[in-house]
Amino acid sequence: MIMDLFQIGALGSIFIFYLAYFIKQVMLRRKGISTNRLAKGDKKAKTFYIELCLIIVTYLTAAIQLCSIIFQRYLVIMINSSYIRALGIFIAFSGVVFFIMALIVMRDSWRAGIDNTQTTKLISSGVYKLSRNPAFVGFDLLYIGIALSFSNIFNVIISLIAVITLHLQILEEEKYLPTVFGDEYERYKRSTNRYFMF
């Protein structure tokens, strides 16, 4: 099976994205920091279930993305424009860049999920001046980009569900962060948008 440029670009973006994620996890684990706090610890039921859904949706999205890329010839692509598909790859790689920038700026403060057992610093520099949630923006751009490039019904639907679930997680974190950082977070929230323009 010979892969086309869209497949190579999409697989490359996914590989780099998740490689960065796991390298960051390993680096922090070596410092004794547990980064994956999704659906762990003492949390409100709503927060727990949103994080549990996020775990399931994230793995399911990755699996459907890979199947969409590898088995594209067997799936009906809704948007079969080369320009739109190329734009999708560009958006996906933009997500990779944004995500890696977020990981670098967060240093030892990066966590996946709400964690009330560890103390972190509020990060508001670098890419966090552009968005309060650049790591989530990275996920969103990756999902949207792959959905544009491989726009079968399964990939589009799971990508939409993933973006919505990430948004629900952001809303939970926005309720939690003022309890940890107080006025510092409220000032940051007023000066920096949740995403980019909003």
N, C-alpha and C positions, 0 to 999 in steps of 0.2 A: 504494500500500500504506500503510495507516494502522497505526502501531505502537501497541501498548497500553502501559500504565504499566510493566509488568514489563520489556518490551523497552527502553523509554526509560531506566529505572533501571539496568538491566544494562549497556547501552551506555555510559551516563554513568559508571558506576563503572569500567569497563574503560578508557575514554578518559582519565579523570583519573589513574588508576593509572599507565598507561604514559606519559602526558605528564609526570608527575612524575619517572618513571624517566629519560626522555630529557633533560629539562631539567637534572637533576642531572649526567648524563653530560657534557652540553655545558658546564656551568659548571666542572666539574673539568678538562675537556679544555683549556679556556682558560687554566687555571693550569698546564698541562703535565702533568696527572695522567691516566694511562690507567686508567680504572675497570673496563673489561671484561677480566678476567683468566681467564675461563672457558676451560679447555682450552688455555691458552697458557703458555709458559715451561717450565722444567725441573721436572717433577713426577713423582711415582710413577705407574706405569701405572694403578693402581686409581683414583687421584684424577683423572687425565686422562680416563679413560673415564666416570667418574661425571659429571664436568663436561661432557663431550661429550654424554652422554645428557640432561643438564639443559638444554643449549642446544636440542636437538632437541625434547624434551618441552615446553619452554616455548613455542616457536613453534607446535608442533602444538596445544597446549592453547588458545592464543589463537585459532588458526584455527577449531578446533572450537567454541569458545565463540561466536565471531561467527556461524558458520553455524547454531548452535543457536538463537541469538537471532533472527537475520534470517529463518530458514526454519522457525520453530517450528511453523507450521501443517502442515508436511509430516512432522513427527517426532512419535512417540508419547512423551508426557510421562508418566513413571511415577508422579509425585506431582503430582496436579492440584488440590491444595488451595490456594486463594487465600492462606490464612494462612501456609502453609509457603513458598509462593513469595514472599510479602512478607517473611517472615523471611529468606529467602535474599538478597534485595536488601539488607536491613539488615546482614546478615553481610558481604556484599560491600563495602558502603560502610565498615563497621567496619575491614575489611582495608585499604581505601584510606587511611583516617585513620591507622591504625597504621603503615603503610608510610611515609607522608609524615613522620610524627613521627620515625621511625627515620632517614630521610634527613637531616632537619634536625639532629638530635642528632649524627649521625656527622660532619657538616661535611666536612672534606677527607680523612677516614679511610675513607670509604665505598669499597668495592671489591666487584665481583661475581666470586667465585672466589678461590682461594688465590693469593696473590702474595708470593713470597719475594724480589722484586727491589726493593720499595719499603718504606719505613719508615712505619708508621702508629702512632697512639696507641690504647691500649685504652680504649674508651668504656664507662663503667658508670653514667652518669647519665641523667636523664630517663626515657624509655621503656625504656632498657636496665637500669633497676632492676627492672622488671616481668618482663623476659624477656631472656635472653642473645641471642636471635635475633629481634628484633621485625620486621625486614624480611622474614624467612622466614615469620613468623606472618602478616604482611600478605598475602603471596602465598597462603598456605594458606587464609586467610579469604576472599579473593577467589575462589579456585577452588571452595571448599566452597559459598559463597553462590550463585555462578552455577550450580553443579551442582544445588543445591536448587531454584532458580527455573526452570531449564530441564533437567529431569531425564530427558532421553533417554539411552538406553544408551551412546551414543558419548561424550557429555559427562561422564556419571558415571564411566565407565571411565578416560578420559584424565585427569580431575581426580584420581582415586585414584592413578593412576600418577605424576602430577605431585607430589602430596603426599609419596608414598613417595620419589621421586627427590630432592626437597628435603631430606627427612630424612637420606638417605644423604650428601648434601652437608654437612649440619650435622655429622654424625659425622666426616667427613673434616676439617672445619675445627676440630673439637674436639681432634683429634690434633695438628694443626699449631700452634694458638695457644699451647700451653705452651712450644713451642720458641722462640717469639718473645718472649712476655711473662713466662714463668717463673712464679714464686710469685704475682705479681700476678694472673695469670689463674686460677690454682688457687684463690686466695681468692675471686675473683669467682664462679667456678664453684660454690663451696660456698654462697655467699650468694644466688645468683640462679638460678632454674629455667631449664631449656632453653627451655620454652615459657611456660606460665603456672603451672599447678598441678603440673607434673612436669618 
